[in-house]
Amino acid sequence: MMPKNGYNYYQIRVSLERALDVMGESSKKTLMFHIAKHYGISFEGKGCSLGEIEAALKGILGSGAAIITDRMYRELQAMAE
């Protein structure tokens, strides 16, 4: 389970982008667009929470979202160090 607070918007966005890198650039852009359009999560300054992103990924990827959220968590931990 990912922490629900303690990270700023920039850290959350960058960790998501890095976690999605494993899917390739085209898939990453498609997922980022889908999350923004269908889940109302803004990547342009409004900000978002870890919980919102986690829910969106579960809605799109189902149980496979755990792979991405785990990578996000590791990226966030690396940023904090």
Secondary structure, DSSP 8 states (H G I E B T S, - for coil): ---SSS--HHHHHHHHHHHHGGG-HHHHHHHHHHHHHHH---SSSS---HHHHHHHHHHHHGGGHHHHHHHHHHHHHHHH-
